[in-house]
Amino acid sequence: MNTTKRPRNGERHDDNKRMKTGKRHVAVLILARGGSKAIPLKNIKPLAGTPLIGWVLRAALDSKMFDSVWISTDHDDIEKVAKSCGAEVHRRSPEVSKDSSTSLETIQEFLRTHTEVDVVCNIQATSPCLHPFHVKEALKMITVQGFDSVFSVVRRHQFRWQEVKKDSHEVTKPLNLNPSKRPRRQDWDGELCENGSFYFTTRDLVLNEGLLQGGKVAYYEMEPEFSVDIDVDIDWPVAEQRVRRYGYFGQNTLVRLMFCKVSGCLTNGRESGEEEDSISSRDIAGICMLLKENVEVVLLTSSTDPVAQSVAKKVSETTDCSVIQVGEDPLKDLEREVEKREFKWEEVAYMDNNKPDVNCLKKAGVSAVPGDALDVTLGAARYICSSVPGMGAVGEFAERILLQNRSAKPAAVEAGLQ
């Protein structure tokens, strides 16, 4: 008797390939529709200097656990940002791009198009505090422990009461406590609630059963500090503070050297002759903090820009940072500087806002542009400042570098680099 299971719902498997390799294709899928109503283009709005989808993409890619990482979108701008972050793009159809479209329908369309995928890991773009270790541990529950679906939860200690409709004569009643024996928080384990960070499941469950949670199902518990879900604009400032403290800023590489163009970063890049009356105190403070933490700061000027030279001289005298001149190809000049110090480019931070600097922005371990950056540099930078040139952008980037270094120091000490 032939017991081969026939695909249903139009599904096609590449069974021969799977039998030969014995390995399932595991894909990340992040849903990022362009028609967000509460926050227009929410999925690419900068959050703490990084487009929202960039946070979860960084965690997924750095986990090194996935055969492919995808964004499902219907919008050109989201596609552009996704590709700049290292993701592949699935252009969803109009049928699953409506306000009424469900996540399940969109994932089903993706799987029918990408028949190589066996396990789909739907990560929510609105969960910017996700770390690589979260997805690694959750995925192993499927690939090693044999679960069919795994989703994220967080433990909440909240007493719930039954809702009473307005003008109703009913009275409320407790749903998860006995008021006469009201427990203290430390005496109660709380309840597990979905936090919406991710849903990992198999192809079969999604296409043949119409489920994201089913079969042999398990939950993965995340700590409350990592459970951030952005639904409305008012959440944004709160999320930014949480991300700056608990977000994943990339692989643990200690920044040892910062290159910063004076014109367009410390100054607003006005025409020569318009001398700046003052330099932002936040920028000066940021440079001083970097130097104090043993991060060398080198200001970059041009032989054709006397205003930038004058500003660099003032900052150098105030902070004791270095100044060098670069030509039309900054990367060529700076390669020598990095090699002279015996550093790797992964240990370099770079900040500028001009087209000739795109290669430096891409090559540096961490890079930034001011808030008024050109489109060509936006796609190359890893961090987008909320501040503009001459108004604290350099100081903001310095704070970002120090955050990364704080998270990187334990690994550096262990490796004997400190």
Secondary structure, DSSP 8 states (H G I E B T S, - for coil): --------TT----HHHHHHH----EEEEEE--S--SSSTTGGGSEETTEEHHHHHHHHHHHHT--SEEEEEES-HHHHHHHHHTT-EEEE--GGGSSTT--HHHHHHHHHHH-TT-SEEEEE-TT-TT--HHHHHHHHHHHHTT--SEEEEEEEE----B----TT------BSS--GGG---GGG---EEEEEEEEEEEEHHIIIII--SS-SSEEEEEE-GGG-----STTHHHHHHHHHHHHS--SS-----EEEEETBTTTB----TT---S---HHHHHHHHHHHHTT-EEEEEE-TT-HHHHHHHHHHHHHH--EEEE--S-HHHHHHHHHHHTT--GGGEEEE--SGGGHHHHHHSSEEEE-TT--HHHHTT-SEE-SS-TTTTHHHHHHHHHHHHHHHHHHHHHHTT--
